[in-house]
Amino acid sequence: MKPTFPVALALAAALAACSSGDARFKQLTVGISKDSALKVMGAAQPLRVDGYLIAGKSLEVLYFAPAGTADSLPDRQLSPLVAVNGQLIGWGWETLDSVAAETKIPVAAKPED
C-alpha cells in the first residue's frame, strides 16, 4: 500500500529532526509558523517560493541561500524549508526529497557521485 500525504508529512518531520546542512536549521522547530521560520532564517523573503496544492493542502517550498553566500546558486546548494498550510513540517534536502517523492512535486535532481 502506498503511503498517503499525511504519512509523508510525518516522515518529513522525522527527517527534519536529523537534517544537517545550514546552521540556521538548528534553530527551527517543526510546527512553527512560516513567518517565524523566516525570522529564524534571517530573511524577509526567501530567494524563491514554489507553491503547490496537494490533497487540499497548501504546500510551499521556501529556498534560502546559505548564510554568507551569493544569491545565485544552483538549487541543490540552497537551503529549502517545507511548509504545509503555513506551518513548517521540515527543512533540508532529505526532507524535501522525501516529500517530493510522495507528492510527485518537481525538485532539482540529486548530483551524481
ChimeraX attribute file (.defattr): number of C-alpha atoms within 10 A of each C-alpha:
attribute: neighborCount
match mode: 1-to-1
recipient: residues
	/A:1	3
	/A:2	6
	/A:3	8
	/A:4	11
	/A:5	15
	/A:6	11
	/A:7	13
	/A:8	18
	/A:9	20
	/A:10	14
	/A:11	16
	/A:12	23
	/A:13	21
	/A:14	15
	/A:15	20
	/A:16	26
	/A:17	16
	/A:18	12
	/A:19	17
	/A:20	15
	/A:21	14
	/A:22	17
	/A:23	11
	/A:24	15
	/A:25	21
	/A:26	14
	/A:27	9
	/A:28	21
	/A:29	18
	/A:30	18
	/A:31	16
	/A:32	15
	/A:33	16
	/A:34	20
	/A:35	14
	/A:36	15
	/A:37	23
	/A:38	17
	/A:39	12
	/A:40	15
	/A:41	23
	/A:42	13
	/A:43	12
	/A:44	9
	/A:45	14
	/A:46	17
	/A:47	14
	/A:48	14
	/A:49	15
	/A:50	13
	/A:51	15
	/A:52	15
	/A:53	11
	/A:54	13
	/A:55	11
	/A:56	8
	/A:57	12
	/A:58	14
	/A:59	23
	/A:60	21
	/A:61	22
	/A:62	22
	/A:63	22
	/A:64	24
	/A:65	22
	/A:66	18
	/A:67	14
	/A:68	6
	/A:69	10
	/A:70	8
	/A:71	12
	/A:72	10
	/A:73	12
	/A:74	9
	/A:75	17
	/A:76	15
	/A:77	15
	/A:78	23
	/A:79	23
	/A:80	27
	/A:81	27
	/A:82	29
	/A:83	24
	/A:84	21
	/A:85	14
	/A:86	16
	/A:87	19
	/A:88	25
	/A:89	28
	/A:90	32
	/A:91	30
	/A:92	23
	/A:93	25
	/A:94	17
	/A:95	26
	/A:96	22
	/A:97	19
	/A:98	16
	/A:99	24
	/A:100	14
	/A:101	13
	/A:102	17
	/A:103	16
	/A:104	11
	/A:105	15
	/A:106	10
	/A:107	16
	/A:108	10
	/A:109	9
	/A:110	10
	/A:111	6
	/A:112	4
	/A:113	3
